[in-house]
Amino acid sequence: MDQREKPSPDQIRRARQVNPKIRERDLAAQLGISEAELVAADCGHTSLRIEPRVNDLLTGLQAVGEVMALTSNQSAVHEKIGVYDKVLTGNQHALVLGDDIDLRIFPKAWAHGFAVEIRDGGDIRRSLQFFDAAGEGVHKVHLRSASNLYAYQKLVAELESSHQEPIVSIKASEADQDAEVPDQVGTVDDLRAHWSGLTDVHQFFDMLKTLKLSRCQAMRMVGQDFAWRLDKGAVGAVFEHAVEAEMPIMCFVGNRGCIQIHSGPIKLLKPVGPWINVLDETFHLHLRTHHIREVWAVRKPTGDGHVTSIEAYGADGKMIIQFFGTRKEGERERGDWRFLAESLPRIPTTTAAGGKNP
């Protein structure tokens, strides 16, 4: 829909009342609006606009205690129960490095914020919800019974915006770092030279930026000694093997404003139709496997030896979910994780680099 066809705040509120069970992201898509517009329509009712001041938010959340942190994209929802601990603020990057809630945050992408209170029978469900300039969700914080309500209310009061209109100004989504680059610059030789020279996994993005390649373009080019394509069922196999072998893994889900990480074992796996669901005590994950177009095993050199990730991508070339074996800085990759990654079913591919199979 274009701007003239979008429903009014009153129409949006009525649609929510008629469809109380539909996920907010899905209802927004049905209405032809962003999720931020859906939440904004309730300003003055169940929503209060707050400023997306990330550093103040993270500092204030430390006093709120136990909450549920939620980060999602179109295909995966990652939920962690814990506290916002070991917070490192910053204008370009901010970090939460607690034992349960582990986040990599990019504050410049946070454009809209809301404090939401919805009555559910005799209870009130409270949350803080943040969106980017295109109205897509970047991060949400849901209160729990153990949360410090006073600290939460104090934080909301400090962040409350002077503007409480039931509409938001939405901008077109910018090009995503994972999107396909029409005019790629890097050659196979350039790519392999840069890739083989990596000493830290965090250098990978800068390499792609320098060579003007998307992640998928780079993996298709580099050769199978560094990246090899896997069967789509590989993601389910990772979960199943992690449960059966009690193998601790790292599971990343993110968007342009936030990446959320689970580190540790997975115990309760529940597939339902195309969904894979993890329903552990402090970690919930909901993954739409039918959105997966490509799965890759990716090997990156580091100062501690190479590390291997399993990465799933959607039809738009954006990463849906990423896995590593759990390890700490300075440790070598787990042997059981490496064996699993190299044993998953592959799709034969040809590459310009002609790299050998690992």
ZIJO-V211222 format. One record per residue. N is the residue number from 1. PHI is phi in whole degrees, -180 to 180 (999 if undefined). PSI is psi in radians with two decimals (NA if undefined). BURIAL is + if it has 9 or more other C-alpha atoms within 8 Angstrom, else -. Layout:
n=N phi=PHI psi=PSI burial=BURIAL
n=N phi=PHI psi=PSI burial=BURIAL
This chain:
n=1 phi=999 psi=2.57 burial=-
n=2 phi=-92 psi=3.13 burial=-
n=3 phi=-60 psi=-0.63 burial=-
n=4 phi=-70 psi=-0.40 burial=-
n=5 phi=-94 psi=-0.11 burial=-
n=6 phi=-68 psi=2.52 burial=+
n=7 phi=-69 psi=2.70 burial=-
n=8 phi=-76 psi=2.87 burial=-
n=9 phi=-54 psi=-0.69 burial=+
n=10 phi=-63 psi=-0.76 burial=-
n=11 phi=-66 psi=-0.64 burial=-
n=12 phi=-65 psi=-0.76 burial=+
n=13 phi=-64 psi=-0.68 burial=+
n=14 phi=-66 psi=-0.68 burial=-
n=15 phi=-63 psi=-0.63 burial=-
n=16 phi=-68 psi=-0.66 burial=+
n=17 phi=-67 psi=-0.63 burial=-
n=18 phi=-76 psi=-0.47 burial=-
n=19 phi=-124 psi=1.09 burial=-
n=20 phi=-69 psi=-0.33 burial=-
n=21 phi=-95 psi=-0.18 burial=-
n=22 phi=-78 psi=2.39 burial=-
n=23 phi=-57 psi=2.47 burial=-
n=24 phi=-58 psi=-0.72 burial=-
n=25 phi=-61 psi=-0.73 burial=-
n=26 phi=-71 psi=-0.67 burial=-
n=27 phi=-66 psi=-0.72 burial=+
n=28 phi=-59 psi=-0.73 burial=+
n=29 phi=-64 psi=-0.70 burial=+
n=30 phi=-62 psi=-0.62 burial=-
n=31 phi=-85 psi=-0.11 burial=+
n=32 phi=74 psi=0.51 burial=-
n=33 phi=-129 psi=2.99 burial=+
n=34 phi=-84 psi=2.86 burial=+
n=35 phi=-66 psi=-0.58 burial=+
n=36 phi=-62 psi=-0.69 burial=+
n=37 phi=-66 psi=-0.61 burial=+
n=38 phi=-63 psi=-0.82 burial=+
n=39 phi=-71 psi=-0.68 burial=+
n=40 phi=-62 psi=-0.55 burial=+
n=41 phi=-60 psi=-0.37 burial=+
n=42 phi=-95 psi=0.13 burial=+
n=43 phi=-59 psi=2.31 burial=+
n=44 phi=90 psi=-0.13 burial=-
n=45 phi=-121 psi=-1.47 burial=-
n=46 phi=-108 psi=-0.12 burial=+
n=47 phi=-119 psi=2.54 burial=+
n=48 phi=-127 psi=2.20 burial=+
n=49 phi=-73 psi=2.33 burial=+
n=50 phi=-127 psi=2.75 burial=+
n=51 phi=-77 psi=2.36 burial=+
n=52 phi=-82 psi=0.96 burial=+
n=53 phi=-84 psi=1.64 burial=-
n=54 phi=-60 psi=-0.79 burial=-
n=55 phi=-64 psi=-0.73 burial=+
n=56 phi=-66 psi=-0.67 burial=-
n=57 phi=-61 psi=-0.90 burial=+
n=58 phi=-64 psi=-0.70 burial=+
n=59 phi=-64 psi=-0.76 burial=+
n=60 phi=-70 psi=-0.56 burial=+
n=61 phi=-67 psi=-0.39 burial=+
n=62 phi=-60 psi=-0.57 burial=+
n=63 phi=-82 psi=-0.26 burial=+
n=64 phi=-75 psi=-0.40 burial=+
n=65 phi=81 psi=-2.56 burial=+
n=66 phi=-66 psi=2.24 burial=+
n=67 phi=-143 psi=3.12 burial=+
n=68 phi=-114 psi=2.12 burial=+
n=69 phi=-95 psi=2.34 burial=+
n=70 phi=-130 psi=2.19 burial=+
n=71 phi=-129 psi=2.38 burial=+
n=72 phi=-145 psi=2.90 burial=+
n=73 phi=-134 psi=-2.93 burial=+
n=74 phi=-65 psi=-0.31 burial=-
n=75 phi=-122 psi=-0.17 burial=+
n=76 phi=-146 psi=2.48 burial=+
n=77 phi=-123 psi=2.17 burial=+
n=78 phi=-117 psi=2.09 burial=+
n=79 phi=-125 psi=2.27 burial=+
n=80 phi=-130 psi=2.32 burial=+
n=81 phi=-100 psi=2.25 burial=+
n=82 phi=170 psi=-2.73 burial=+
n=83 phi=-121 psi=2.68 burial=+
n=84 phi=-82 psi=1.73 burial=+
n=85 phi=-126 psi=2.76 burial=+
n=86 phi=53 psi=0.98 burial=-
n=87 phi=-84 psi=2.29 burial=+
n=88 phi=-121 psi=1.96 burial=-
n=89 phi=-86 psi=2.85 burial=+
n=90 phi=177 psi=2.68 burial=-
n=91 phi=-80 psi=-0.55 burial=+
n=92 phi=-90 psi=-0.78 burial=-
n=93 phi=-138 psi=2.49 burial=+
n=94 phi=-131 psi=2.66 burial=+
n=95 phi=-132 psi=2.55 burial=+
n=96 phi=-124 psi=2.10 burial=+
n=97 phi=-121 psi=0.60 burial=+
n=98 phi=-71 psi=2.94 burial=+
n=99 phi=-63 psi=-0.59 burial=-
n=100 phi=-106 psi=-0.87 burial=+
n=101 phi=-95 psi=2.00 burial=+
n=102 phi=-129 psi=1.95 burial=+
n=103 phi=-131 psi=2.56 burial=+
n=104 phi=-118 psi=2.04 burial=+
n=105 phi=-118 psi=2.46 burial=+
n=106 phi=-119 psi=1.56 burial=+
n=107 phi=-57 psi=-0.55 burial=+
n=108 phi=-65 psi=-0.32 burial=-
n=109 phi=-84 psi=-0.20 burial=+
n=110 phi=-85 psi=2.01 burial=+
n=111 phi=-116 psi=-0.55 burial=+
n=112 phi=-134 psi=2.49 burial=+
n=113 phi=-139 psi=2.62 burial=+
n=114 phi=-145 psi=2.50 burial=+
n=115 phi=-102 psi=2.18 burial=+
n=116 phi=-119 psi=2.28 burial=+
n=117 phi=-129 psi=2.04 burial=+
n=118 phi=-123 psi=2.20 burial=-
n=119 phi=-77 psi=2.28 burial=-
n=120 phi=-129 psi=1.60 burial=-
n=121 phi=66 psi=-2.14 burial=-
n=122 phi=-91 psi=0.01 burial=-
n=123 phi=-107 psi=2.83 burial=-
n=124 phi=-120 psi=2.14 burial=+
n=125 phi=-92 psi=2.08 burial=+
n=126 phi=-112 psi=2.43 burial=+
n=127 phi=-153 psi=2.74 burial=+
n=128 phi=-111 psi=2.26 burial=+
n=129 phi=-130 psi=2.32 burial=+
n=130 phi=-129 psi=2.54 burial=+
n=131 phi=-138 psi=2.74 burial=+
n=132 phi=-87 psi=-3.08 burial=+
n=133 phi=-64 psi=-0.43 burial=+
n=134 phi=-86 psi=-0.01 burial=+
n=135 phi=86 psi=0.15 burial=+
n=136 phi=-89 psi=2.47 burial=+
n=137 phi=-64 psi=2.38 burial=+
n=138 phi=-111 psi=-0.61 burial=+
n=139 phi=-167 psi=2.56 burial=+
n=140 phi=-136 psi=2.59 burial=+
n=141 phi=-126 psi=2.06 burial=+
n=142 phi=-107 psi=2.23 burial=+
n=143 phi=-71 psi=2.69 burial=+
n=144 phi=-125 psi=3.03 burial=-
n=145 phi=-61 psi=-0.48 burial=-
n=146 phi=-86 psi=-0.06 burial=-
n=147 phi=-69 psi=2.65 burial=+
n=148 phi=-85 psi=1.77 burial=+
n=149 phi=-65 psi=-0.65 burial=-
n=150 phi=-62 psi=-0.80 burial=-
n=151 phi=-64 psi=-0.64 burial=+
n=152 phi=-64 psi=-0.84 burial=+
n=153 phi=-65 psi=-0.64 burial=-
n=154 phi=-64 psi=-0.73 burial=-
n=155 phi=-65 psi=-0.77 burial=+
n=156 phi=-61 psi=-0.74 burial=+
n=157 phi=-63 psi=-0.66 burial=-
n=158 phi=-70 psi=-0.54 burial=-
n=159 phi=-95 psi=-0.12 burial=+
n=160 phi=-55 psi=2.33 burial=+
n=161 phi=-87 psi=2.66 burial=-
n=162 phi=-80 psi=-0.18 burial=-
n=163 phi=-106 psi=2.09 burial=-
n=164 phi=-125 psi=0.52 burial=+
n=165 phi=-68 psi=2.58 burial=-
n=166 phi=-83 psi=0.43 burial=+
n=167 phi=-136 psi=2.74 burial=-
n=168 phi=-129 psi=2.68 burial=-
n=169 phi=-88 psi=2.10 burial=-
n=170 phi=-107 psi=2.35 burial=-
n=171 phi=-108 psi=2.70 burial=-
n=172 phi=-62 psi=2.50 burial=-
n=173 phi=-66 psi=2.35 burial=-
n=174 phi=-76 psi=2.85 burial=-
n=175 phi=-60 psi=2.32 burial=-
n=176 phi=-84 psi=2.59 burial=-
n=177 phi=-63 psi=-0.39 burial=-
n=178 phi=-91 psi=-0.15 burial=+
n=179 phi=-67 psi=2.65 burial=+
n=180 phi=-62 psi=2.40 burial=+
n=181 phi=-99 psi=2.01 burial=+
n=182 phi=-60 psi=-0.73 burial=-
n=183 phi=-112 psi=1.34 burial=-
n=184 phi=-65 psi=2.55 burial=-
n=185 phi=-108 psi=-0.75 burial=-
n=186 phi=-65 psi=2.41 burial=+
n=187 phi=-92 psi=2.93 burial=-
n=188 phi=-59 psi=-0.79 burial=+
n=189 phi=-64 psi=-0.74 burial=-
n=190 phi=-60 psi=-0.81 burial=+
n=191 phi=-62 psi=-0.83 burial=+
n=192 phi=-65 psi=-0.61 burial=+
n=193 phi=-66 psi=-0.80 burial=-
n=194 phi=-66 psi=-0.80 burial=+
n=195 phi=-61 psi=-0.83 burial=+
n=196 phi=-67 psi=-0.33 burial=-
n=197 phi=-91 psi=0.01 burial=-
n=198 phi=-63 psi=2.49 burial=+
n=199 phi=-124 psi=-0.04 burial=-
n=200 phi=-155 psi=2.43 burial=+
n=201 phi=-62 psi=-0.44 burial=+
n=202 phi=-74 psi=-0.17 burial=-
n=203 phi=-81 psi=-0.16 burial=+
n=204 phi=-63 psi=-0.79 burial=+
n=205 phi=-63 psi=-0.73 burial=-
n=206 phi=-63 psi=-0.61 burial=-
n=207 phi=-62 psi=-0.81 burial=+
n=208 phi=-63 psi=-0.70 burial=+
n=209 phi=-64 psi=-0.74 burial=-
n=210 phi=-63 psi=-0.73 burial=-
n=211 phi=-89 psi=-0.08 burial=+
n=212 phi=55 psi=0.96 burial=+
n=213 phi=-127 psi=2.57 burial=+
n=214 phi=-81 psi=2.94 burial=+
n=215 phi=-61 psi=-0.83 burial=+
n=216 phi=-66 psi=-0.68 burial=+
n=217 phi=-60 psi=-0.77 burial=+
n=218 phi=-64 psi=-0.72 burial=+
n=219 phi=-69 psi=-0.61 burial=+
n=220 phi=-69 psi=-0.50 burial=+
n=221 phi=-88 psi=-0.62 burial=+
n=222 phi=-71 psi=-0.45 burial=+
n=223 phi=109 psi=2.63 burial=+
n=224 phi=-77 psi=-0.05 burial=+
n=225 phi=-76 psi=-0.30 burial=+
n=226 phi=-113 psi=-0.53 burial=+
n=227 phi=-152 psi=2.33 burial=+
n=228 phi=-139 psi=2.48 burial=+
n=229 phi=-82 psi=2.47 burial=+
n=230 phi=-114 psi=2.77 burial=+
n=231 phi=-62 psi=2.58 burial=+
n=232 phi=-60 psi=-0.45 burial=+
n=233 phi=-72 psi=-0.06 burial=-
n=234 phi=-63 psi=-0.59 burial=+
n=235 phi=-65 psi=-0.82 burial=+
n=236 phi=-61 psi=-0.66 burial=-
n=237 phi=-65 psi=-0.64 burial=+
n=238 phi=-61 psi=-0.84 burial=+
n=239 phi=-62 psi=-0.83 burial=+
n=240 phi=-62 psi=-0.76 burial=+
n=241 phi=-69 psi=-0.66 burial=+
n=242 phi=-61 psi=-0.68 burial=+
n=243 phi=-69 psi=-0.86 burial=+
n=244 phi=-64 psi=-0.71 burial=-
n=245 phi=-92 psi=-0.02 burial=-
n=246 phi=54 psi=0.72 burial=+
n=247 phi=-89 psi=2.16 burial=+
n=248 phi=-73 psi=2.29 burial=+
n=249 phi=-128 psi=2.89 burial=+
n=250 phi=-109 psi=2.26 burial=+
n=251 phi=-123 psi=2.04 burial=+
n=252 phi=-108 psi=2.30 burial=+
n=253 phi=-132 psi=2.34 burial=+
n=254 phi=-154 psi=3.12 burial=+
n=255 phi=-147 psi=-2.96 burial=+
n=256 phi=-69 psi=-0.27 burial=-
n=257 phi=-110 psi=-0.27 burial=+
n=258 phi=-161 psi=2.48 burial=+
n=259 phi=-122 psi=2.27 burial=+
n=260 phi=-116 psi=2.42 burial=+
n=261 phi=-126 psi=2.33 burial=+
n=262 phi=-106 psi=2.29 burial=+
n=263 phi=-125 psi=2.10 burial=+
n=264 phi=142 psi=-3.00 burial=+
n=265 phi=-74 psi=2.90 burial=+
n=266 phi=-124 psi=2.34 burial=+
n=267 phi=-115 psi=-0.79 burial=+
n=268 phi=-115 psi=1.92 burial=-
n=269 phi=-112 psi=2.28 burial=+
n=270 phi=-137 psi=1.63 burial=-
n=271 phi=-73 psi=2.40 burial=-
n=272 phi=-137 psi=1.87 burial=-
n=273 phi=59 psi=-2.26 burial=-
n=274 phi=-80 psi=-0.05 burial=-
n=275 phi=-92 psi=2.44 burial=+
n=276 phi=-105 psi=2.20 burial=+
n=277 phi=-121 psi=2.29 burial=+
n=278 phi=-105 psi=2.23 burial=+
n=279 phi=-127 psi=0.93 burial=+
n=280 phi=-81 psi=3.02 burial=+
n=281 phi=-61 psi=-0.76 burial=-
n=282 phi=-118 psi=0.12 burial=-
n=283 phi=-139 psi=2.13 burial=+
n=284 phi=-122 psi=2.42 burial=+
n=285 phi=-138 psi=2.42 burial=+
n=286 phi=-130 psi=1.98 burial=+
n=287 phi=-122 psi=2.22 burial=+
n=288 phi=-89 psi=1.69 burial=+
n=289 phi=-68 psi=-0.43 burial=+
n=290 phi=-73 psi=-0.15 burial=-
n=291 phi=-85 psi=-0.18 burial=-
n=292 phi=-78 psi=2.20 burial=+
n=293 phi=-102 psi=-0.73 burial=+
n=294 phi=-137 psi=2.52 burial=+
n=295 phi=-127 psi=2.35 burial=+
n=296 phi=-129 psi=2.50 burial=+
n=297 phi=-96 psi=2.26 burial=+
n=298 phi=-127 psi=2.23 burial=+
n=299 phi=-110 psi=2.17 burial=+
n=300 phi=-123 psi=2.27 burial=+
n=301 phi=-69 psi=2.51 burial=+
n=302 phi=-141 psi=3.03 burial=+
n=303 phi=-67 psi=-0.24 burial=-
n=304 phi=-107 psi=0.37 burial=-
n=305 phi=93 psi=2.94 burial=-
n=306 phi=-73 psi=2.64 burial=+
n=307 phi=-120 psi=2.65 burial=+
n=308 phi=-121 psi=2.28 burial=+
n=309 phi=-116 psi=2.68 burial=+
n=310 phi=-111 psi=2.19 burial=+
n=311 phi=-131 psi=2.30 burial=+
n=312 phi=-112 psi=2.40 burial=+
n=313 phi=-126 psi=2.60 burial=+
n=314 phi=-90 psi=-3.11 burial=+
n=315 phi=-65 psi=-0.39 burial=-
n=316 phi=-86 psi=0.04 burial=-
n=317 phi=84 psi=-0.02 burial=+
n=318 phi=-85 psi=2.52 burial=+
n=319 phi=-71 psi=2.33 burial=+
n=320 phi=-93 psi=-0.82 burial=+
n=321 phi=-157 psi=2.64 burial=+
n=322 phi=-141 psi=2.51 burial=+
n=323 phi=-129 psi=2.53 burial=+
n=324 phi=-133 psi=2.88 burial=+
n=325 phi=-76 psi=2.45 burial=+
n=326 phi=-63 psi=2.25 burial=+
n=327 phi=-158 psi=2.79 burial=-
n=328 phi=-106 psi=2.79 burial=-
n=329 phi=-55 psi=2.33 burial=-
n=330 phi=93 psi=-0.16 burial=-
n=331 phi=-99 psi=2.63 burial=-
n=332 phi=-78 psi=2.79 burial=+
n=333 phi=-63 psi=2.49 burial=+
n=334 phi=-61 psi=2.36 burial=+
n=335 phi=-66 psi=-0.64 burial=-
n=336 phi=-69 psi=-0.61 burial=-
n=337 phi=-68 psi=-0.78 burial=+
n=338 phi=-62 psi=-0.71 burial=+
n=339 phi=-63 psi=-0.74 burial=-
n=340 phi=-62 psi=-0.86 burial=+
n=341 phi=-59 psi=-0.65 burial=+
n=342 phi=-85 psi=-0.10 burial=-
n=343 phi=-104 psi=-0.15 burial=-
n=344 phi=-68 psi=2.61 burial=+
n=345 phi=-63 psi=2.33 burial=-
n=346 phi=-106 psi=2.82 burial=-
n=347 phi=-109 psi=2.11 burial=-
n=348 phi=-60 psi=2.34 burial=-
n=349 phi=-137 psi=2.77 burial=-
n=350 phi=-113 psi=2.51 burial=-
n=351 phi=-131 psi=2.65 burial=+
n=352 phi=-65 psi=-0.49 burial=-
n=353 phi=-75 psi=-0.49 burial=+
n=354 phi=68 psi=0.46 burial=-
n=355 phi=-62 psi=2.58 burial=+
n=356 phi=-76 psi=2.70 burial=-
n=357 phi=-64 psi=2.50 burial=-
n=358 phi=-71 psi=NA burial=-
